[in-house]
Amino acid sequence: MIDPKYSQLLFTFLMALFMSCVMSLVITLYNIGFIGGIVMIWLKAWLFAFAVALPVINLVLPIVRRLVVILVKKPHG
């Protein structure tokens, strides 16, 4: 098992992996449809998308966390 101190890195890695997978597939199919060789075209797009997504997630995550704190109503109590 992975040490808990790496949980944030694992989270960002998995988020980038799954989101880049889904988004690259959807965008590839939208742009060119189901054609011969689509799997290789999509895998190439996925690799590029993941390479962009991982550092972007790591950069924007602190900003998103701050925005959530600002936007979410604090409970009264």
Jmol script that loads the backbone (N, CA, C; Angstrom):
load data "model"
ATOM      1  N   MET A   1       0.829  -1.192   0.000  1.00  0.00           N
ATOM      2  CA  MET A   1       0.000   0.000   0.000  1.00  0.00           C
ATOM      3  C   MET A   1       0.870   1.251   0.000  1.00  0.00           C
ATOM      4  N   ILE A   2       0.273   2.336  -0.406  1.00  0.00           N
ATOM      5  CA  ILE A   2       0.975   3.604  -0.508  1.00  0.00           C
ATOM      6  C   ILE A   2       0.873   4.355   0.823  1.00  0.00           C
ATOM      7  N   ASP A   3       1.977   4.959   1.209  1.00  0.00           N
ATOM      8  CA  ASP A   3       2.031   5.732   2.446  1.00  0.00           C
ATOM      9  C   ASP A   3       1.051   6.912   2.350  1.00  0.00           C
ATOM     10  N   PRO A   4       0.295   7.179   3.422  1.00  0.00           N
ATOM     11  CA  PRO A   4      -0.680   8.286   3.403  1.00  0.00           C
ATOM     12  C   PRO A   4      -0.080   9.654   3.078  1.00  0.00           C
ATOM     13  N   LYS A   5       1.192   9.852   3.320  1.00  0.00           N
ATOM     14  CA  LYS A   5       1.779  11.157   3.012  1.00  0.00           C
ATOM     15  C   LYS A   5       1.792  11.447   1.511  1.00  0.00           C
ATOM     16  N   TYR A   6       1.585  10.422   0.702  1.00  0.00           N
ATOM     17  CA  TYR A   6       1.532  10.591  -0.747  1.00  0.00           C
ATOM     18  C   TYR A   6       0.101  10.669  -1.282  1.00  0.00           C
ATOM     19  N   SER A   7      -0.877  10.787  -0.408  1.00  0.00           N
ATOM     20  CA  SER A   7      -2.275  10.750  -0.839  1.00  0.00           C
ATOM     21  C   SER A   7      -2.618  11.902  -1.779  1.00  0.00           C
ATOM     22  N   GLN A   8      -2.076  13.096  -1.538  1.00  0.00           N
ATOM     23  CA  GLN A   8      -2.354  14.224  -2.421  1.00  0.00           C
ATOM     24  C   GLN A   8      -1.772  13.993  -3.820  1.00  0.00           C
ATOM     25  N   LEU A   9      -0.567  13.468  -3.875  1.00  0.00           N
ATOM     26  CA  LEU A   9       0.030  13.161  -5.183  1.00  0.00           C
ATOM     27  C   LEU A   9      -0.750  12.066  -5.897  1.00  0.00           C
ATOM     28  N   LEU A  10      -1.185  11.064  -5.172  1.00  0.00           N
ATOM     29  CA  LEU A  10      -1.978   9.989  -5.772  1.00  0.00           C
ATOM     30  C   LEU A  10      -3.309  10.527  -6.282  1.00  0.00           C
ATOM     31  N   PHE A  11      -3.925  11.404  -5.490  1.00  0.00           N
ATOM     32  CA  PHE A  11      -5.193  12.007  -5.902  1.00  0.00           C
ATOM     33  C   PHE A  11      -5.032  12.764  -7.218  1.00  0.00           C
ATOM     34  N   THR A  12      -4.027  13.639  -7.296  1.00  0.00           N
ATOM     35  CA  THR A  12      -3.845  14.425  -8.512  1.00  0.00           C
ATOM     36  C   THR A  12      -3.468  13.542  -9.703  1.00  0.00           C
ATOM     37  N   PHE A  13      -2.664  12.510  -9.461  1.00  0.00           N
ATOM     38  CA  PHE A  13      -2.291  11.594 -10.537  1.00  0.00           C
ATOM     39  C   PHE A  13      -3.527  10.892 -11.092  1.00  0.00           C
ATOM     40  N   LEU A  14      -4.350  10.334 -10.198  1.00  0.00           N
ATOM     41  CA  LEU A  14      -5.539   9.608 -10.646  1.00  0.00           C
ATOM     42  C   LEU A  14      -6.568  10.539 -11.279  1.00  0.00           C
ATOM     43  N   MET A  15      -6.732  11.739 -10.730  1.00  0.00           N
ATOM     44  CA  MET A  15      -7.667  12.698 -11.315  1.00  0.00           C
ATOM     45  C   MET A  15      -7.222  13.066 -12.725  1.00  0.00           C
ATOM     46  N   ALA A  16      -5.944  13.347 -12.905  1.00  0.00           N
ATOM     47  CA  ALA A  16      -5.430  13.676 -14.233  1.00  0.00           C
ATOM     48  C   ALA A  16      -5.572  12.492 -15.182  1.00  0.00           C
ATOM     49  N   LEU A  17      -5.293  11.301 -14.691  1.00  0.00           N
ATOM     50  CA  LEU A  17      -5.380  10.099 -15.513  1.00  0.00           C
ATOM     51  C   LEU A  17      -6.801   9.884 -16.041  1.00  0.00           C
ATOM     52  N   PHE A  18      -7.773   9.887 -15.135  1.00  0.00           N
ATOM     53  CA  PHE A  18      -9.152   9.595 -15.540  1.00  0.00           C
ATOM     54  C   PHE A  18      -9.783  10.733 -16.339  1.00  0.00           C
ATOM     55  N   MET A  19      -9.562  11.974 -15.916  1.00  0.00           N
ATOM     56  CA  MET A  19     -10.162  13.089 -16.647  1.00  0.00           C
ATOM     57  C   MET A  19      -9.549  13.237 -18.038  1.00  0.00           C
ATOM     58  N   SER A  20      -8.240  13.085 -18.154  1.00  0.00           N
ATOM     59  CA  SER A  20      -7.627  13.188 -19.479  1.00  0.00           C
ATOM     60  C   SER A  20      -8.075  12.040 -20.372  1.00  0.00           C
ATOM     61  N   CYS A  21      -8.285  10.876 -19.793  1.00  0.00           N
ATOM     62  CA  CYS A  21      -8.771   9.721 -20.557  1.00  0.00           C
ATOM     63  C   CYS A  21     -10.141  10.009 -21.154  1.00  0.00           C
ATOM     64  N   VAL A  22     -11.061  10.401 -20.302  1.00  0.00           N
ATOM     65  CA  VAL A  22     -12.437  10.636 -20.753  1.00  0.00           C
ATOM     66  C   VAL A  22     -12.504  11.811 -21.719  1.00  0.00           C
ATOM     67  N   MET A  23     -11.876  12.909 -21.361  1.00  0.00           N
ATOM     68  CA  MET A  23     -11.963  14.100 -22.206  1.00  0.00           C
ATOM     69  C   MET A  23     -11.276  13.909 -23.559  1.00  0.00           C
ATOM     70  N   SER A  24     -10.127  13.260 -23.578  1.00  0.00           N
ATOM     71  CA  SER A  24      -9.464  13.040 -24.863  1.00  0.00           C
ATOM     72  C   SER A  24     -10.280  12.103 -25.751  1.00  0.00           C
ATOM     73  N   LEU A  25     -10.918  11.101 -25.148  1.00  0.00           N
ATOM     74  CA  LEU A  25     -11.768  10.199 -25.927  1.00  0.00           C
ATOM     75  C   LEU A  25     -12.966  10.943 -26.505  1.00  0.00           C
ATOM     76  N   VAL A  26     -13.645  11.709 -25.676  1.00  0.00           N
ATOM     77  CA  VAL A  26     -14.825  12.449 -26.131  1.00  0.00           C
ATOM     78  C   VAL A  26     -14.455  13.443 -27.223  1.00  0.00           C
ATOM     79  N   ILE A  27     -13.391  14.185 -27.015  1.00  0.00           N
ATOM     80  CA  ILE A  27     -12.998  15.193 -28.004  1.00  0.00           C
ATOM     81  C   ILE A  27     -12.508  14.549 -29.298  1.00  0.00           C
ATOM     82  N   THR A  28     -11.775  13.445 -29.194  1.00  0.00           N
ATOM     83  CA  THR A  28     -11.318  12.737 -30.390  1.00  0.00           C
ATOM     84  C   THR A  28     -12.501  12.208 -31.186  1.00  0.00           C
ATOM     85  N   LEU A  29     -13.451  11.581 -30.511  1.00  0.00           N
ATOM     86  CA  LEU A  29     -14.630  11.052 -31.209  1.00  0.00           C
ATOM     87  C   LEU A  29     -15.473  12.179 -31.800  1.00  0.00           C
ATOM     88  N   TYR A  30     -15.596  13.269 -31.092  1.00  0.00           N
ATOM     89  CA  TYR A  30     -16.356  14.408 -31.591  1.00  0.00           C
ATOM     90  C   TYR A  30     -15.716  14.971 -32.864  1.00  0.00           C
ATOM     91  N   ASN A  31     -14.405  15.084 -32.859  1.00  0.00           N
ATOM     92  CA  ASN A  31     -13.711  15.702 -33.990  1.00  0.00           C
ATOM     93  C   ASN A  31     -13.593  14.801 -35.209  1.00  0.00           C
ATOM     94  N   ILE A  32     -13.334  13.502 -35.008  1.00  0.00           N
ATOM     95  CA  ILE A  32     -13.107  12.647 -36.179  1.00  0.00           C
ATOM     96  C   ILE A  32     -14.027  11.437 -36.264  1.00  0.00           C
ATOM     97  N   GLY A  33     -14.769  11.140 -35.203  1.00  0.00           N
ATOM     98  CA  GLY A  33     -15.717  10.028 -35.233  1.00  0.00           C
ATOM     99  C   GLY A  33     -15.021   8.673 -35.140  1.00  0.00           C
ATOM    100  N   PHE A  34     -15.819   7.631 -35.334  1.00  0.00           N
ATOM    101  CA  PHE A  34     -15.293   6.261 -35.303  1.00  0.00           C
ATOM    102  C   PHE A  34     -14.692   5.932 -36.659  1.00  0.00           C
ATOM    103  N   ILE A  35     -13.377   6.013 -36.747  1.00  0.00           N
ATOM    104  CA  ILE A  35     -12.680   5.710 -37.999  1.00  0.00           C
ATOM    105  C   ILE A  35     -11.651   4.620 -37.724  1.00  0.00           C
ATOM    106  N   GLY A  36     -11.087   4.096 -38.787  1.00  0.00           N
ATOM    107  CA  GLY A  36     -10.018   3.126 -38.623  1.00  0.00           C
ATOM    108  C   GLY A  36      -8.834   3.763 -37.910  1.00  0.00           C
ATOM    109  N   GLY A  37      -8.267   3.047 -36.976  1.00  0.00           N
ATOM    110  CA  GLY A  37      -7.122   3.549 -36.234  1.00  0.00           C
ATOM    111  C   GLY A  37      -7.471   4.497 -35.100  1.00  0.00           C
ATOM    112  N   ILE A  38      -8.760   4.591 -34.766  1.00  0.00           N
ATOM    113  CA  ILE A  38      -9.200   5.536 -33.732  1.00  0.00           C
ATOM    114  C   ILE A  38      -8.538   5.272 -32.376  1.00  0.00           C
ATOM    115  N   VAL A  39      -8.290   4.011 -32.061  1.00  0.00           N
ATOM    116  CA  VAL A  39      -7.705   3.698 -30.758  1.00  0.00           C
ATOM    117  C   VAL A  39      -6.308   4.291 -30.636  1.00  0.00           C
ATOM    118  N   MET A  40      -5.499   4.159 -31.653  1.00  0.00           N
ATOM    119  CA  MET A  40      -4.139   4.714 -31.605  1.00  0.00           C
ATOM    120  C   MET A  40      -4.160   6.243 -31.606  1.00  0.00           C
ATOM    121  N   ILE A  41      -5.070   6.821 -32.369  1.00  0.00           N
ATOM    122  CA  ILE A  41      -5.202   8.277 -32.384  1.00  0.00           C
ATOM    123  C   ILE A  41      -5.597   8.765 -30.993  1.00  0.00           C
ATOM    124  N   TRP A  42      -6.574   8.093 -30.371  1.00  0.00           N
ATOM    125  CA  TRP A  42      -7.030   8.475 -29.039  1.00  0.00           C
ATOM    126  C   TRP A  42      -5.930   8.273 -27.998  1.00  0.00           C
ATOM    127  N   LEU A  43      -5.211   7.149 -28.053  1.00  0.00           N
ATOM    128  CA  LEU A  43      -4.141   6.919 -27.075  1.00  0.00           C
ATOM    129  C   LEU A  43      -3.052   7.986 -27.167  1.00  0.00           C
ATOM    130  N   LYS A  44      -2.729   8.405 -28.385  1.00  0.00           N
ATOM    131  CA  LYS A  44      -1.745   9.474 -28.557  1.00  0.00           C
ATOM    132  C   LYS A  44      -2.272  10.778 -27.951  1.00  0.00           C
ATOM    133  N   ALA A  45      -3.544  11.068 -28.196  1.00  0.00           N
ATOM    134  CA  ALA A  45      -4.160  12.268 -27.623  1.00  0.00           C
ATOM    135  C   ALA A  45      -4.212  12.179 -26.104  1.00  0.00           C
ATOM    136  N   TRP A  46      -4.499  10.981 -25.578  1.00  0.00           N
ATOM    137  CA  TRP A  46      -4.580  10.792 -24.139  1.00  0.00           C
ATOM    138  C   TRP A  46      -3.226  11.024 -23.482  1.00  0.00           C
ATOM    139  N   LEU A  47      -2.181  10.500 -24.072  1.00  0.00           N
ATOM    140  CA  LEU A  47      -0.844  10.697 -23.516  1.00  0.00           C
ATOM    141  C   LEU A  47      -0.503  12.186 -23.438  1.00  0.00           C
ATOM    142  N   PHE A  48      -0.803  12.914 -24.500  1.00  0.00           N
ATOM    143  CA  PHE A  48      -0.547  14.357 -24.507  1.00  0.00           C
ATOM    144  C   PHE A  48      -1.414  15.059 -23.472  1.00  0.00           C
ATOM    145  N   ALA A  49      -2.701  14.708 -23.422  1.00  0.00           N
ATOM    146  CA  ALA A  49      -3.622  15.338 -22.471  1.00  0.00           C
ATOM    147  C   ALA A  49      -3.203  15.074 -21.028  1.00  0.00           C
ATOM    148  N   PHE A  50      -2.757  13.870 -20.745  1.00  0.00           N
ATOM    149  CA  PHE A  50      -2.312  13.545 -19.388  1.00  0.00           C
ATOM    150  C   PHE A  50      -1.067  14.346 -19.021  1.00  0.00           C
ATOM    151  N   ALA A  51      -0.160  14.487 -19.966  1.00  0.00           N
ATOM    152  CA  ALA A  51       1.067  15.258 -19.714  1.00  0.00           C
ATOM    153  C   ALA A  51       0.756  16.723 -19.406  1.00  0.00           C
ATOM    154  N   VAL A  52      -0.330  17.236 -19.948  1.00  0.00           N
ATOM    155  CA  VAL A  52      -0.753  18.607 -19.648  1.00  0.00           C
ATOM    156  C   VAL A  52      -1.566  18.639 -18.357  1.00  0.00           C
ATOM    157  N   ALA A  53      -2.468  17.679 -18.186  1.00  0.00           N
ATOM    158  CA  ALA A  53      -3.404  17.688 -17.051  1.00  0.00           C
ATOM    159  C   ALA A  53      -2.713  17.550 -15.701  1.00  0.00           C
ATOM    160  N   LEU A  54      -1.710  16.716 -15.608  1.00  0.00           N
ATOM    161  CA  LEU A  54      -1.088  16.470 -14.301  1.00  0.00           C
ATOM    162  C   LEU A  54      -0.477  17.739 -13.706  1.00  0.00           C
ATOM    163  N   PRO A  55       0.363  18.457 -14.410  1.00  0.00           N
ATOM    164  CA  PRO A  55       0.887  19.679 -13.795  1.00  0.00           C
ATOM    165  C   PRO A  55      -0.178  20.757 -13.604  1.00  0.00           C
ATOM    166  N   VAL A  56      -1.157  20.832 -14.513  1.00  0.00           N
ATOM    167  CA  VAL A  56      -2.209  21.835 -14.366  1.00  0.00           C
ATOM    168  C   VAL A  56      -3.021  21.580 -13.102  1.00  0.00           C
ATOM    169  N   ILE A  57      -3.384  20.331 -12.851  1.00  0.00           N
ATOM    170  CA  ILE A  57      -4.126  20.010 -11.636  1.00  0.00           C
ATOM    171  C   ILE A  57      -3.320  20.394 -10.402  1.00  0.00           C
ATOM    172  N   ASN A  58      -2.048  20.094 -10.410  1.00  0.00           N
ATOM    173  CA  ASN A  58      -1.211  20.450  -9.266  1.00  0.00           C
ATOM    174  C   ASN A  58      -1.119  21.962  -9.076  1.00  0.00           C
ATOM    175  N   LEU A  59      -1.167  22.726 -10.154  1.00  0.00           N
ATOM    176  CA  LEU A  59      -1.107  24.180 -10.055  1.00  0.00           C
ATOM    177  C   LEU A  59      -2.425  24.805  -9.603  1.00  0.00           C
ATOM    178  N   VAL A  60      -3.536  24.305 -10.109  1.00  0.00           N
ATOM    179  CA  VAL A  60      -4.820  24.946  -9.815  1.00  0.00           C
ATOM    180  C   VAL A  60      -5.504  24.416  -8.561  1.00  0.00           C
ATOM    181  N   LEU A  61      -5.101  23.276  -8.056  1.00  0.00           N
ATOM    182  CA  LEU A  61      -5.761  22.696  -6.892  1.00  0.00           C
ATOM    183  C   LEU A  61      -5.813  23.639  -5.691  1.00  0.00           C
ATOM    184  N   PRO A  62      -4.733  24.299  -5.317  1.00  0.00           N
ATOM    185  CA  PRO A  62      -4.826  25.227  -4.178  1.00  0.00           C
ATOM    186  C   PRO A  62      -5.795  26.392  -4.438  1.00  0.00           C
ATOM    187  N   ILE A  63      -5.843  26.868  -5.668  1.00  0.00           N
ATOM    188  CA  ILE A  63      -6.758  27.953  -6.015  1.00  0.00           C
ATOM    189  C   ILE A  63      -8.201  27.479  -5.911  1.00  0.00           C
ATOM    190  N   VAL A  64      -8.463  26.293  -6.428  1.00  0.00           N
ATOM    191  CA  VAL A  64      -9.811  25.734  -6.378  1.00  0.00           C
ATOM    192  C   VAL A  64     -10.249  25.517  -4.926  1.00  0.00           C
ATOM    193  N   ARG A  65      -9.353  25.033  -4.094  1.00  0.00           N
ATOM    194  CA  ARG A  65      -9.693  24.841  -2.681  1.00  0.00           C
ATOM    195  C   ARG A  65     -10.082  26.167  -2.028  1.00  0.00           C
ATOM    196  N   ARG A  66      -9.324  27.226  -2.302  1.00  0.00           N
ATOM    197  CA  ARG A  66      -9.647  28.540  -1.734  1.00  0.00           C
ATOM    198  C   ARG A  66     -10.985  29.048  -2.247  1.00  0.00           C
ATOM    199  N   LEU A  67     -11.249  28.858  -3.521  1.00  0.00           N
ATOM    200  CA  LEU A  67     -12.523  29.284  -4.086  1.00  0.00           C
ATOM    201  C   LEU A  67     -13.700  28.531  -3.461  1.00  0.00           C
ATOM    202  N   VAL A  68     -13.524  27.251  -3.215  1.00  0.00           N
ATOM    203  CA  VAL A  68     -14.584  26.464  -2.588  1.00  0.00           C
ATOM    204  C   VAL A  68     -14.872  26.993  -1.186  1.00  0.00           C
ATOM    205  N   VAL A  69     -13.834  27.305  -0.439  1.00  0.00           N
ATOM    206  CA  VAL A  69     -14.021  27.852   0.916  1.00  0.00           C
ATOM    207  C   VAL A  69     -14.790  29.168   0.847  1.00  0.00           C
ATOM    208  N   ILE A  70     -14.487  29.989  -0.145  1.00  0.00           N
ATOM    209  CA  ILE A  70     -15.160  31.278  -0.289  1.00  0.00           C
ATOM    210  C   ILE A  70     -16.611  31.097  -0.708  1.00  0.00           C
ATOM    211  N   LEU A  71     -16.871  30.165  -1.619  1.00  0.00           N
ATOM    212  CA  LEU A  71     -18.203  30.015  -2.213  1.00  0.00           C
ATOM    213  C   LEU A  71     -19.175  29.177  -1.399  1.00  0.00           C
ATOM    214  N   VAL A  72     -18.669  28.311  -0.540  1.00  0.00           N
ATOM    215  CA  VAL A  72     -19.566  27.433   0.218  1.00  0.00           C
ATOM    216  C   VAL A  72     -20.005  28.140   1.484  1.00  0.00           C
ATOM    217  N   LYS A  73     -21.299  28.135   1.685  1.00  0.00           N
ATOM    218  CA  LYS A  73     -21.893  28.782   2.848  1.00  0.00           C
ATOM    219  C   LYS A  73     -21.484  28.060   4.120  1.00  0.00           C
ATOM    220  N   LYS A  74     -21.065  28.843   5.104  1.00  0.00           N
ATOM    221  CA  LYS A  74     -20.667  28.247   6.382  1.00  0.00           C
ATOM    222  C   LYS A  74     -21.911  27.932   7.195  1.00  0.00           C
ATOM    223  N   PRO A  75     -21.944  26.738   7.822  1.00  0.00           N
ATOM    224  CA  PRO A  75     -23.131  26.401   8.622  1.00  0.00           C
ATOM    225  C   PRO A  75     -23.214  27.259   9.886  1.00  0.00           C
ATOM    226  N   HIS A  76     -24.421  27.586  10.259  1.00  0.00           N
ATOM    227  CA  HIS A  76     -24.644  28.329  11.491  1.00  0.00           C
ATOM    228  C   HIS A  76     -24.750  27.346  12.638  1.00  0.00           C
ATOM    229  N   GLY A  77     -24.096  27.616  13.700  1.00  0.00           N
ATOM    230  CA  GLY A  77     -24.219  26.653  14.792  1.00  0.00           C
ATOM    231  C   GLY A  77     -23.360  26.920  15.888  1.00  0.00           C
TER     232      GLY A  77
END
end "model"
wireframe off; spacefill off
backbone 0.3
color backbone group
